[in-house]
Amino acid sequence: MQDVLVEITDIDNLEVPDDDMWAFSDRVYIITSANLEEVERWVEELIPDEVEEGWSYGKLPESAPQISEGNKVYAAWWD
């Protein structure tokens, strides 16, 4: 496995820096050479709505790392 990334979609209380801030996410990316079925087993206990290959909306995030040869990106997401 190369990496696990969490996509932050919102931050609560961002406008009040002294308050507790809370990050929200509905998608986790797994970069690995494993196949889809194996990745689905890894995240099974997290009960995602779906696990699919690729970046959200097919778009590479600016901050995404280079993917090593032989690896793929899988996204586990919750609705």
Secondary structure, 3 states (H helix, E strand, C coil): CCEEEEEEEEEECCCCCCCCCEEEEEEEEEEECCCHHHHHHHHHHHCCCEEEECCHHHCCCCCCCCCCCCCEEEEEECC
